[in-house]
Amino acid sequence: MAIKAVVFDIGNVLVGFDWMNFMRSRFDETTVEAVNRAMWESGIWNEMDRGILNEEEILDEMTARAPEYAPQIREAYYGCGSCITRKDYAIPWIEELKARGYRVLFLSNYSEHVKSLNPEALDFLPHMDGGVWSCDTGLVKPFRKIYRILMEKYSLAPSEWVFLDDNPANIAAARGLGIPGILFQKTDPGASKAELEAVLAENGLPAENGLPEGSRP
């Protein structure tokens, strides 16, 4: 079957998420390490992405792990929208793929809280054809069921879409289901775009499926 859809992760693919610079611009290194342990290494961030805890529960869990840093944890929790920026290439890339006849979707581990902090960074979403947020499913990648949810929602067989994600575990899960996966190189997006083009050249839609060459963006 030909590939009919290109599916993107969002964080570190279509948006930058410069967490460490955000943290170091506010706190000393000891505080950065303590807050990171409480917010990231505890696994609570994944639970937030699953959408199964409310805000009070999330903050209680995080601050319980480092109560002496509770004010800094709250500052990071409410302020981290500033570390999210939309990539300049996001909208042109989406539009170029759509002009060639591909459906362009997303599959992202993302919480309602983080979405609300900086909606401007997600201004590419109206250009896409849809997608699946982890917080709407109670699941996160790399659990296979979330990939199946996307396939069912958009009537896609595993071989009919290609997935780009910066997390090796998420790509391994996709490939385990028979989905072509590309490990996105956030330091070299051009290389990942070239890899996508190679996959589409071999298994994608015929060129005449999209707009004439001269009318493409």
C-alpha beads as a LAMMPS data file, in Angstrom:
LAMMPS data file: protein, C-alpha beads

217 atoms
216 bonds

1 atom types
1 bond types

-500.0 500.0 xlo xhi
-500.0 500.0 ylo yhi
-500.0 500.0 zlo zhi

Masses

1 110.0

Atoms # bond

1 1 1 0.000 0.000 0.000
2 1 1 1.164 3.523 -0.745
3 1 1 1.803 5.949 2.089
4 1 1 -1.148 8.339 2.252
5 1 1 -0.380 10.291 5.425
6 1 1 2.576 11.898 7.167
7 1 1 2.219 11.996 10.947
8 1 1 4.343 14.273 13.109
9 1 1 5.159 14.315 16.761
10 1 1 4.922 17.920 17.992
11 1 1 7.439 18.531 20.791
12 1 1 10.989 18.925 19.441
13 1 1 9.673 18.324 15.920
14 1 1 7.184 21.064 14.991
15 1 1 7.852 23.106 18.125
16 1 1 11.005 23.618 20.122
17 1 1 10.890 22.812 23.832
18 1 1 13.971 24.442 25.326
19 1 1 13.406 23.345 28.902
20 1 1 16.971 23.566 30.183
21 1 1 17.606 27.121 28.993
22 1 1 14.248 28.109 30.458
23 1 1 15.229 26.606 33.809
24 1 1 18.758 27.998 33.873
25 1 1 17.492 31.478 33.089
26 1 1 15.566 31.383 36.381
27 1 1 17.361 29.135 38.856
28 1 1 20.836 28.130 39.987
29 1 1 22.130 24.695 39.010
30 1 1 21.263 23.043 42.326
31 1 1 17.676 24.224 42.010
32 1 1 17.508 23.162 38.363
33 1 1 18.560 19.630 39.300
34 1 1 16.086 19.409 42.181
35 1 1 13.163 20.750 40.161
36 1 1 13.994 18.479 37.221
37 1 1 13.977 15.443 39.491
38 1 1 10.611 16.424 40.924
39 1 1 8.963 17.281 37.613
40 1 1 10.556 14.954 35.069
41 1 1 12.385 12.065 36.668
42 1 1 9.436 11.286 38.925
43 1 1 7.263 10.273 35.965
44 1 1 4.570 12.791 36.892
45 1 1 5.010 14.664 33.614
46 1 1 3.943 11.519 31.757
47 1 1 0.878 11.284 33.969
48 1 1 0.117 14.905 33.123
49 1 1 0.430 14.082 29.411
50 1 1 -2.019 11.206 29.920
51 1 1 -4.613 13.661 31.208
52 1 1 -5.611 11.529 34.184
53 1 1 -4.648 13.929 37.006
54 1 1 -6.024 17.375 37.722
55 1 1 -3.772 20.370 38.308
56 1 1 -3.901 20.138 42.100
57 1 1 -2.965 16.453 42.015
58 1 1 -0.080 17.105 39.628
59 1 1 1.389 19.896 41.744
60 1 1 0.893 17.915 44.951
61 1 1 2.799 14.981 43.445
62 1 1 5.621 17.178 42.174
63 1 1 6.079 19.268 45.302
64 1 1 5.916 16.202 47.569
65 1 1 9.148 15.037 45.939
66 1 1 10.993 18.262 46.764
67 1 1 8.922 20.259 49.261
68 1 1 11.736 22.718 49.922
69 1 1 11.566 23.699 46.235
70 1 1 7.773 23.991 46.028
71 1 1 7.788 27.683 44.950
72 1 1 10.284 26.982 42.168
73 1 1 8.330 23.927 40.990
74 1 1 5.192 26.031 40.757
75 1 1 7.074 28.767 38.907
76 1 1 8.376 26.243 36.378
77 1 1 4.968 24.588 36.029
78 1 1 3.155 27.830 35.249
79 1 1 5.959 29.523 33.327
80 1 1 7.214 26.833 30.984
81 1 1 5.076 28.051 28.093
82 1 1 7.866 30.500 27.339
83 1 1 10.198 27.638 26.397
84 1 1 7.873 26.486 23.585
85 1 1 8.376 28.023 20.136
86 1 1 6.942 27.026 16.792
87 1 1 9.570 25.994 14.253
88 1 1 9.784 28.292 11.229
89 1 1 9.648 25.320 8.883
90 1 1 6.457 23.838 10.395
91 1 1 3.755 25.516 8.306
92 1 1 5.635 25.481 4.961
93 1 1 6.458 21.791 5.419
94 1 1 2.864 20.905 6.271
95 1 1 1.500 22.862 3.318
96 1 1 4.031 21.393 0.902
97 1 1 3.067 17.841 1.881
98 1 1 -0.643 18.612 1.625
99 1 1 -0.145 20.125 -1.826
100 1 1 1.255 16.769 -2.912
101 1 1 -1.879 14.974 -1.735
102 1 1 -0.777 13.711 1.675
103 1 1 -2.882 13.937 4.792
104 1 1 -0.817 15.596 7.503
105 1 1 -1.603 14.559 11.076
106 1 1 -0.038 14.643 14.533
107 1 1 0.420 12.114 17.320
108 1 1 1.755 13.844 20.397
109 1 1 2.344 13.379 24.108
110 1 1 0.980 16.732 25.245
111 1 1 -1.040 17.947 28.215
112 1 1 -3.967 20.353 28.302
113 1 1 -1.931 22.470 30.706
114 1 1 0.998 22.912 28.323
115 1 1 -1.356 23.539 25.387
116 1 1 -2.981 26.350 27.353
117 1 1 0.311 28.065 28.220
118 1 1 1.333 29.015 24.691
119 1 1 -1.376 28.395 22.083
120 1 1 0.410 30.735 19.662
121 1 1 3.201 28.164 19.313
122 1 1 0.597 25.720 17.970
123 1 1 -0.674 28.012 15.222
124 1 1 0.209 25.371 12.624
125 1 1 -2.638 23.122 13.825
126 1 1 -5.310 24.642 11.526
127 1 1 -3.053 23.746 8.596
128 1 1 -3.110 20.052 9.564
129 1 1 -5.791 17.456 8.901
130 1 1 -6.159 16.390 12.522
131 1 1 -4.362 14.208 14.995
132 1 1 -4.371 12.612 18.433
133 1 1 -3.343 14.221 21.723
134 1 1 -2.231 11.897 24.495
135 1 1 -4.252 13.880 27.035
136 1 1 -7.458 12.969 25.177
137 1 1 -6.757 9.240 25.322
138 1 1 -5.336 8.509 28.789
139 1 1 -2.343 7.010 26.986
140 1 1 1.140 8.118 25.984
141 1 1 3.615 6.941 23.404
142 1 1 5.266 4.458 23.206
143 1 1 2.223 2.402 24.294
144 1 1 0.964 0.774 21.121
145 1 1 -2.708 1.429 21.741
146 1 1 -2.320 5.155 21.062
147 1 1 -0.962 4.389 17.581
148 1 1 -3.948 2.130 16.972
149 1 1 -6.298 4.915 18.093
150 1 1 -4.885 7.181 15.387
151 1 1 -5.139 4.439 12.765
152 1 1 -8.754 3.732 13.661
153 1 1 -9.685 7.417 13.776
154 1 1 -8.268 8.108 10.310
155 1 1 -8.815 4.678 8.701
156 1 1 -5.115 4.070 8.101
157 1 1 -3.341 0.748 7.795
158 1 1 0.168 0.616 9.328
159 1 1 1.830 0.793 5.912
160 1 1 -0.252 3.815 4.847
161 1 1 1.484 6.378 7.044
162 1 1 4.954 7.416 8.049
163 1 1 5.716 8.726 11.525
164 1 1 8.346 11.283 12.572
165 1 1 9.298 11.513 16.262
166 1 1 12.445 12.547 18.136
167 1 1 12.151 9.764 20.739
168 1 1 13.754 6.432 19.747
169 1 1 11.301 4.455 21.910
170 1 1 8.335 5.986 20.096
171 1 1 9.817 5.154 16.705
172 1 1 10.596 1.603 17.829
173 1 1 6.968 1.161 18.910
174 1 1 5.725 2.422 15.544
175 1 1 8.029 0.107 13.630
176 1 1 6.906 -2.779 15.836
177 1 1 3.398 -2.215 14.474
178 1 1 4.628 -2.139 10.882
179 1 1 4.516 1.662 10.605
180 1 1 7.441 3.286 8.772
181 1 1 9.206 5.458 11.337
182 1 1 11.785 8.218 11.034
183 1 1 13.797 9.279 14.071
184 1 1 13.645 13.057 13.828
185 1 1 16.982 14.838 14.212
186 1 1 16.105 18.039 16.034
187 1 1 19.607 19.422 15.463
188 1 1 19.385 18.665 11.728
189 1 1 15.761 18.811 10.545
190 1 1 16.939 18.960 6.939
191 1 1 18.365 15.461 7.266
192 1 1 15.030 14.195 8.580
193 1 1 13.176 15.884 5.743
194 1 1 15.540 14.213 3.274
195 1 1 14.881 10.846 4.927
196 1 1 11.143 11.435 4.650
197 1 1 11.507 12.294 0.971
198 1 1 13.402 9.057 0.382
199 1 1 10.599 7.063 2.028
200 1 1 7.929 8.891 0.021
201 1 1 9.863 8.484 -3.220
202 1 1 9.824 4.725 -2.722
203 1 1 6.399 4.203 -1.154
204 1 1 4.459 7.459 -1.435
205 1 1 1.715 8.779 -3.668
206 1 1 2.387 9.336 -7.373
207 1 1 3.501 12.875 -8.189
208 1 1 0.325 13.607 -10.154
209 1 1 -1.745 13.040 -7.005
210 1 1 -0.992 16.569 -5.788
211 1 1 -0.883 19.978 -7.422
212 1 1 1.101 20.581 -10.598
213 1 1 4.779 21.179 -9.922
214 1 1 4.624 24.894 -10.722
215 1 1 1.784 25.528 -8.277
216 1 1 3.420 23.976 -5.216
217 1 1 4.539 26.271 -2.389

Bonds

1 1 1 2
2 1 2 3
3 1 3 4
4 1 4 5
5 1 5 6
6 1 6 7
7 1 7 8
8 1 8 9
9 1 9 10
10 1 10 11
11 1 11 12
12 1 12 13
13 1 13 14
14 1 14 15
15 1 15 16
16 1 16 17
17 1 17 18
18 1 18 19
19 1 19 20
20 1 20 21
21 1 21 22
22 1 22 23
23 1 23 24
24 1 24 25
25 1 25 26
26 1 26 27
27 1 27 28
28 1 28 29
29 1 29 30
30 1 30 31
31 1 31 32
32 1 32 33
33 1 33 34
34 1 34 35
35 1 35 36
36 1 36 37
37 1 37 38
38 1 38 39
39 1 39 40
40 1 40 41
41 1 41 42
42 1 42 43
43 1 43 44
44 1 44 45
45 1 45 46
46 1 46 47
47 1 47 48
48 1 48 49
49 1 49 50
50 1 50 51
51 1 51 52
52 1 52 53
53 1 53 54
54 1 54 55
55 1 55 56
56 1 56 57
57 1 57 58
58 1 58 59
59 1 59 60
60 1 60 61
61 1 61 62
62 1 62 63
63 1 63 64
64 1 64 65
65 1 65 66
66 1 66 67
67 1 67 68
68 1 68 69
69 1 69 70
70 1 70 71
71 1 71 72
72 1 72 73
73 1 73 74
74 1 74 75
75 1 75 76
76 1 76 77
77 1 77 78
78 1 78 79
79 1 79 80
80 1 80 81
81 1 81 82
82 1 82 83
83 1 83 84
84 1 84 85
85 1 85 86
86 1 86 87
87 1 87 88
88 1 88 89
89 1 89 90
90 1 90 91
91 1 91 92
92 1 92 93
93 1 93 94
94 1 94 95
95 1 95 96
96 1 96 97
97 1 97 98
98 1 98 99
99 1 99 100
100 1 100 101
101 1 101 102
102 1 102 103
103 1 103 104
104 1 104 105
105 1 105 106
106 1 106 107
107 1 107 108
108 1 108 109
109 1 109 110
110 1 110 111
111 1 111 112
112 1 112 113
113 1 113 114
114 1 114 115
115 1 115 116
116 1 116 117
117 1 117 118
118 1 118 119
119 1 119 120
120 1 120 121
121 1 121 122
122 1 122 123
123 1 123 124
124 1 124 125
125 1 125 126
126 1 126 127
127 1 127 128
128 1 128 129
129 1 129 130
130 1 130 131
131 1 131 132
132 1 132 133
133 1 133 134
134 1 134 135
135 1 135 136
136 1 136 137
137 1 137 138
138 1 138 139
139 1 139 140
140 1 140 141
141 1 141 142
142 1 142 143
143 1 143 144
144 1 144 145
145 1 145 146
146 1 146 147
147 1 147 148
148 1 148 149
149 1 149 150
150 1 150 151
151 1 151 152
152 1 152 153
153 1 153 154
154 1 154 155
155 1 155 156
156 1 156 157
157 1 157 158
158 1 158 159
159 1 159 160
160 1 160 161
161 1 161 162
162 1 162 163
163 1 163 164
164 1 164 165
165 1 165 166
166 1 166 167
167 1 167 168
168 1 168 169
169 1 169 170
170 1 170 171
171 1 171 172
172 1 172 173
173 1 173 174
174 1 174 175
175 1 175 176
176 1 176 177
177 1 177 178
178 1 178 179
179 1 179 180
180 1 180 181
181 1 181 182
182 1 182 183
183 1 183 184
184 1 184 185
185 1 185 186
186 1 186 187
187 1 187 188
188 1 188 189
189 1 189 190
190 1 190 191
191 1 191 192
192 1 192 193
193 1 193 194
194 1 194 195
195 1 195 196
196 1 196 197
197 1 197 198
198 1 198 199
199 1 199 200
200 1 200 201
201 1 201 202
202 1 202 203
203 1 203 204
204 1 204 205
205 1 205 206
206 1 206 207
207 1 207 208
208 1 208 209
209 1 209 210
210 1 210 211
211 1 211 212
212 1 212 213
213 1 213 214
214 1 214 215
215 1 215 216
216 1 216 217
